[in-house]
Every structure is written in structure tokens, then in C-alpha cells.
Amino acid sequence: MDEIREECGVFGIWNRSGMEAGHDLYCGLTALQHRGQESAGIATCDTAGRRGNLCIHKDMGLVSEVFDQDALSNLRGNIGIGHVRYSTTGGSNVRNAQPIAFQYLKGSLALVHNGNVTNASKIKEQLLREGSVFGATTDSEVIATLVAKIRARTGSIEEAAGEAAKLLIGGYALIIMSPRKLVAVRDPLGIKPLCIGRTEAGYAVSSESCGLDAIGAEFVRDVEPGEIIILSKDGMRSDRSLCRTVKGRAHCIFEYIYFARLDSVMDGVRVYEARMRGGMALARAHPAEADVVTGVPESGITAAAGFARESRIPFVHAFHKNSYVGRTFIKPTQAERESAVHMKLNVIPGVVKDKRVVLIDDSIVRGTTIAGLISMMRRAGAREVHVRISSPPFLYPCYYGTDVPDNSELIASSMTTEEIRVRIGADSLGYMRLEDLHEMTGDAGVCKACFDGKYPAEEPS
């Protein structure tokens, strides 16, 4: 599909003994469903049970498709971790679904992971030489195997997680479950998000604060970049030995542009307000003489509202989105994918007829989707269609867990803005300026390597 696909979502619960975790895990993952729709999984453990006890269920599909009441009732235990996945490394199949879980020398271990580790192949090669065996094709399994190997010679799971984190390069948010503890780890640059909440029965860890809201947890704070959080019967402890200075942070800018849910707060930035400010900056940089402003659902709506506010052009909803259409990126041919887009979005009759329209979207990857939407608007009677994009042009691939294709598939890497405008059939085209991204996130350090090629961590060799 001509879109940047979601990443993954991780969620963890540590409850007092006797308080089941399964329902909260289900609710938390459902709130994070926007981050990945290929597979879902939950692993739980009873801290009062025998060491090594572990229940797990995972499969391909949405959270509501993978888990029914029977599946949840079999996930016994007061602590647990969950995952929703969109594949960035490894194929889209059930063997790569998470959590990664296994029995080893010290009992049981389960792990969920969001992100990409750029040196995973080197670590995997060394582990293979030492006799490790792999059943999946993801960097998540490499991390889990590395943690288990280190744990065999260390005194605690948190010590093993800390030693493993020193070897990992890239963007990652991890939650590791042992029979008695949860350990959450965020990469030292803070590329991938992770936050902590407090519940009546204990603690929760989530990729986004909306996951905490879904179970009624009180937001405590974001996990600091490089921080390791340990949840156990002794409460919450923190290890900041891998933390860097604030200047060394590189939060993924696309969380604020597209990935995160509107109601989330991420590293002190309210996502809704960030997108509003982005739309306002876009209006100042690329004004248009128009009658109405609209956005592509869902990612372009808030930026469009910001553009309308700044430009004082009326905002309208021009598209109806059919939420029940299957996920378009799994359609096998380009013709079927384009057909699915038309089934998913349709122009509302009369809204754009005889109007000059500003159409806002979050990005252009290959240009096929936006071209189709412009064509739909013209058939609905739009006189002019002026396209504004709430991100700079994609010029470089992402190595940290966002599915930005390589340069050969990025239209902006081989065509000028004017050439793209002609290709997609717009009357004008304007992108967010690179220097205006700070309008969205303020002083928060961000990674924008997909726009400027300046990678904050080592690229894959």
C-alpha cells in the first residue's frame, strides 16, 4: 500500500497475587490495535504458582479475532504481557507472532518487543555459533535468546536485561516476563515509546498512554530513554545506568505525525495538539486560495483542522470511511489494493462540488493512493484540489521499526515536488518544511532520519 504502516504495540500488567491479568491485557491491546493488525498474543504467569508456569495464546488477526472468552479464561495468572504486531522484520506468519516464550535453564521467559535492532544479525550469528536454535525470523527472538543466555549466568532477570541492552543498537521497547517479575526496557535514544501507569492492583506498562486509559490506570510517567523498570512484589524499581542526557534523545517523529492515537500523551507532548500545530505550520508555509479544507481519514483530519484554523478556511468532512473493509495492505495485487481503497473511502456527495479544496494527508510514499483520492474528488465535482502533506518528503528508509520502504519505492527520492504534483493530478502540492517540525514537538529531541538521512543510531551493515 501507498502508506506508512503501523509498528507494534506492547502492553504489560503486574497485579497483586490473586488478581487475574488477562482481561486488562485484552483491553490494553485493543486500545493499541492501531499499532499493528497482523497478529496478537498474550502470555501470563501466576507469581504464587510453581516457577516456570506460563500460559500463552497468540495467532494471526486482530485482538478481537484472536481472543474469545475461552482463550482468555485459559490465560491464568496475575502478571502478563501482550503484543499487537505489524511485521517490520521477519515474515507475516504465526511463528513470528509475539510474545516470544520458552522454558530455559532458569525457568520460563516471555518477551514482547516494538522496534528494530540494527545489529540483530550480528548477535544472531554469534548465538548460532554458541549453539542457540531459532524457530522464528525476527529480531525479537534474537533479543529473547540473548536475555536467556545472559540470565543463565547472572543473578536476576533485570541484570540480564541490562547486560543485553548494552549490546543492542537501534530502537526498541521491551517488556520481559519472568515467573515473578516484569522488566520494561526502552532504548537509550527513546526512539520507541513506553510509559508506566498505576492500577488499584499494581502497575501497567504500555506503548501509549491510551492503553493505560483503557484499563483505568493512572498515568505515572514515560519510561526514560535507556531506563529499565522492574515490577515485582517489592513494587517498582528503576535502573537508569544506561540513560543519556536529554540532548541525546531521538523520539520517532512519525509517532506525532501518524502512529500514535490522538488521545495519547507521549514524552510530554499531547499528540492531538502536536498534529493541530503541524497543520497550522503547514498553512503558514503553503497557503492556498480555497473554499474548504478536508483531511484523509484518520491521519489527515487533525492536521486539516489545524490548517483550517490558521488559514480561516472552513473545515469539512469530505470522506466517509468504511471501517469494516479488510486491511488493504494484504491484498495480493495492486489492482485489488486500489479497489480496496475505493471501498474504504468515499467522497460525501455535495461537500466538494464546485469547491476549491485543500486536501491534507500525513505522507506520500508512492503516490498511488493520493492520486486515486484526487480523482474521486474531481468526479464528485471539485473545481480544484490543492494537496498539503503534514510531513516532509520521504527520502530515506527507516531502520528502527517504521516500515518506510527503500529509496526505489519512495516517489520523492526520484521526482521533484512539481513532478509529483503532475503525477498525482493535484492543482498544487506542498509538504511540511523540515525546519517546521519543531512546531509539533517543541524541544523534544526527535529522529527525522526518514526525511534528512541523519540516523541517530548505527545503520544495518
N, C-alpha and C positions, 0 to 999 in steps of 0.2 A: 504494500500500500504506500501511497504518497503521503506518509505521515511518520512522525517520530513516535515509536511505540513505547508503551509504558515499561517500567523497570520491574521491580519486585517489591513486595511488601512483607515485613516481618513483624511478628507480634509475640509477646511472652507474658505469662502470668505466674506470679508466685503468691499463693494463698496459704493461710494457716492450715495446718493439718486438719483434715476432715471437710474442708471446703472444696468442692469439685471445681475444676478449672475449665472443663470442656465448653460450657455454654458461653463463658466470656471469650474464650478463644474464637469460637464461631462468630460472635458478634463483632469482635475486633477485626477479624479477617474480612468480614462482609463490608465493614467500613473502609477497608484498604483495597477493595476489589478493583478499583480504578487503576491500581498499580500493576496488575497482572491478571490475565484471564485464561491462561493456558492450563494451569494446574493449581491445585490447592492441597494442603496437608496439615495435619496436626499430630503432635506427639505429646503424651502426658506421662506423669510419673507420680507415685504416691510416696511422699517423703517418709511416711511411717511404715512403709512396706519393706520387703526384703531389698537389699541392694541389687541393682541390676534390673528391677522391674521396669518395664517400658511398654506402653501401648501406642500404636501408631496407625494412622489411616491416611492415605493420600491417593489421588487419582487425577486424571485429566478432567478439566472442566471448571466451571465456576464453583464458588463455595457452596451455593445452594444446590448444585448438582452433585457434588462430591459427598456432602454430608446430609444424611437424614437422621431421624430420631434414633434409629437403631445404631447407626455408626457412632453418634455422639455418646450414647449410653455405654458403649464399649470402651470409650476413652476415659478410663477411671484414673483419678489422681488429682492432687491439689496444686501441682505445678505443671506447666506445659508451654510449648512453643508452637507457632503456626506460621504458614507461608503461603503467599499467592505469587505465582510466577509468570513472567513473560521471559522467554529464553533470550539471553544475550550471548552466552557461551554454552555449547552443548546443544544437542538437538531437542526438538519439542516432542518428548515421549515420556512415558510414565517412569522409566528408570531414572530420569533426571529430575523428577518431581521431588520436592522437599517437604518435610525435614529429611536430612541425611541422618540415619540412625543405625547403630550397630552395637554389638557386645564386643568387649575387648578385655585386656588383662585386668583393668581396674573396675570392671562392671559394665555399665551402659553409658552411651554418649549420643546425644542428638544435637543437630545444628541446623539453623536457618541463616540464610545469607542474602543480602542485597548488594549488588555491585559487581565489579570485575577486578581481579587481582592480576596485574600485568606480568608478573613473574611466576605465575602458576605453573607454566610448562616446565620451567627450570626446577621448581620444587618437586613437581611430579616425577621428573626424570630421576632425581636423587632418591626419592622414596621408592621408586621401582627398583633401583639398583640395590636398595636395602631390603627388598623382599616384599614391599607392600603390593596389594592387589586392589584394582579398581573395577567397579561394576558400572559406573556412570561415566559421563564425558564432560563433567562440569568442574569449574574451579572450586565450587563449594565442597565437593567430595575431597578435593586435594587439601583444602583447609581443615576439614574434619579429620582426615587421616593424619595430618601433621600434628594437630592438637592431641589426638590419641597417642601418637608416638612419643610426644614430649611428656604427656601425663604419666606414661609408664615409668618414667624416671624422676618425676617431681612429686612434691608433697601435696599439691592441690590442683583442682581444675583451673582456678584463676591464675595460678602460677604458670600452668601450661599455656593458657590463653595469652598471657602476657609475653611469654617467650616466642610463641607462634607469631603474634602481631609484629614483633620486631623484624621478622623475616618477610612479611607481606608488603608488597608495593601496589598502590592503586587505590581504588575507592571501595570501601566495604562497611556494612553494618551487620554485625553478627550477634546472634543470641545462641548461647550454648547451654544445654541442659545436662546436668549430671543427676544421679539419683537423689541428691539433697539440695542442689543449688541451681540458680540461673546466673549466667555470666554474660553480660552485654558488652560488646566492644565496638567502638567507632574509629574509623581510620584517622590518622593524625592530621590530615588536611580537612577533615569534616566534609568530604565530598558527598557522602551519603548521609541522609538524615536519620536521627534516632532520638527519642525522647522518653522520659520517665513519668509515670503517674502513680498516685497513691489511691488504693481502694480501701474499703472497710475491712477487707480480709488480708491485705498485703500490698503488693506492688504490681504494676504493669509496665511493659516496655513496648514501644510502638514506633514504626517508621514515621508516623504522623500523629499529631495531636488529635485528629478526628477519630482515630482508633480508640484513644482513651475516652473521648466523649461518648462513644458508642456503648461503653460499659459503665458509665457514670463515674469514671475515675477522675480524681483531681490532678490536673496538670502540675507537675512539680518543676521540671526544667528540661532543657535539652541535654543530652549526653554531650559532654565537651569533646571536641576533636582529640582523639588519642586516649580518651578516658576509658577505663574498664570499670563497670559497675557489677558488684557481686550482691546477689539477693539470696538470703538464707534465713534460717531460724533466728539468727542474730540480728536481722534487719538488713539495712542497705549499707554497703561499704563502697568506697571509691579508691581506685588506684590511678593517679594522674602522672605516673612516671614517664609515659610516652607523649604527654601533651606538649605542644609547641606554643609559641607566642601567638597572640591574636593575629598579628600580621601574616602568619604562615597559613591562614585558613583559606580554603578554596571550595566553598559550598557550590553545588551544581546550580548554575543559573537557570537551567530549564525546569527545576522544581518550581520556581516562582513564575515562569512563563507558562508552563503547561502541566507538569506532572502532578503536583500537589493539589489536594482538594481545596476548594475555595474557603472552607471554614477552618483550615489548618493554620497554625502559627508555627513558623519554622525558623529557628535560630533568631528569635526576637522579631521576625518580620511577619506581619499578617499577610497571607497570600492574596486575599481579596484586595486589600489596599495596594499591594505591590502591582497587581495587574491593572488596577484603575490608574495608578500613577504612570505605568507604562503606556497606556492608551493616551493619556494626556500628553506625555512627552512625544509620542508619535504624531499627534495633531499639531504640535508646535513645529516639529521638524518637517512634516509633509502635509501641509494643509490642503484642502480640496474644496472647490466650489460644488456643493451638492445639496440635495433636498433632504436626504435621510442617511443615517448611519446604521449598519447592522453588523452582526458578527456570526461567524460559523460556529454552530453549537458543538461542544460546550465551551471549548477552549478559547474561542474568539469573543464570546459575549461580554465578559467583564472589561476587556481592553476596548471593545467597541463603545461601551458605556462611558469609559474614560475619555475616549476620542470625542464622543458627542458632547460631554460636559465641557471640555476645553474649547471645542470649535463652535459650540452653541448651535449645532445642527441636531434636529430631533433624532432620537434613537428609536428604532423599531425592531421587532422580532420578525424577520423575513422568512425564516425556515421553520418547518415542523420537523422534529426529529423522531423517527420511529425507533424507540428503544428496544423493540423486540426482534429486530433483524439480527441475524447471526453475525459473528465477528468477521469483518470484511477481509482482514489480512490473511485468513486461512483459505480464501477462495483460490482454486488451483490455477486459473488463467487470468490474464489481465482483463479480458472482456468480462469475465464473471465478477471480478473485483469492481470494475467500473459500474456494472449493473447493480451491484450491491450498494454502492454509494448512492445511486439514484433511488433505491428503495429506502435507504436510511434517512435521506434528507429530501425534502420537497419544499418548493417555494410556496408561501401562503398567498393565495390569489388576491390581487389588488394592492398588495402592500408596496410593491415596487413599480407598478405600472405607470409609465410616463414620468418616472422619477430618475434623478441623477443620484446614484447610490455609492456610498463608501462601504466597501466590504472588508471586514477585518478578520484575519486568521492569525494563528500563532506562528506558522512557519510555511515555507515552501521547500519540499525535498526534491521531487522530480517534476512537479508542475501539473500532473495529470488531474488530480482532484480539484484544484482551484480552477483549472480550465473548464472542467465539467460544471462547476457551480456557476461560473460566469455565464456559460452557455444557457443554463437553466434560467438565470435571471433575465437574460435577453429574451428568451422565449416567453417569459412572464411579463414582458413589456418594458423593462428597464431601458431608459434612454442612454445612460452612461453607467459604467461600472468602474469605480476607482478602487484599486486594491491597496490595502495597507497591511503590513505584516509586523506583528509585535515582537519580532526578534530580528537580529541582523541576519544577513545571508549565511547559510551553512556552507562552509568552505573546507572543513576538515572532519575526519571521523572522530568518534569518541571511543576511548579505551577503558572507561571506568564504569560501564554498565548501562549507558544510554544507547539505544540502538540507532545511532546515526550511521548511514551507510558509508562505504568508502567513496573517494572523490569521483570515481567514474559514474556514480549514481546521483551525485549532487548537482542539480542543474546550475547552481550559482558558481560552481567551480570551473565551468566551461563556457558560460554565457554572461554577458553584461546584463545589467538591470533592464536596459531598453530591449535587448534581445529576448529576455524572459517575458517582458510586458507583451511583446508581439506574439510570442509563443502561446501565452495563456489567453490572449484576446482581451486584455484589460485596456481601458482608456488611459490609465496612469498606474504607476506602481511605486510604492515607497516602503522601504524597510526601516525598522528601528535602527538608529545610529548606535554604533558600538559605544561611543562616549556617553550615550544617554542611559545605559543600563543601570548606572548608579542611581538613577531616579527611582528605580524599582526597589532596590535593596539597601540604599543608604551606604553606611560604612561597612556593611558586612562583606568580608572577603569572598569573592566568588570565582569559580572556574568557568571560563568562557572560551576554552580551547577550541570548541567546535566552530567558533567564529573567528578567532585570531591565531590559532595554531600554537599558542603558548601553553604547553602542557605542564601542570604543576608537579606531576609525578612521572617516573620513568615510563616510557612507551614500551610496548612489547618488542623484543628483539627479533 
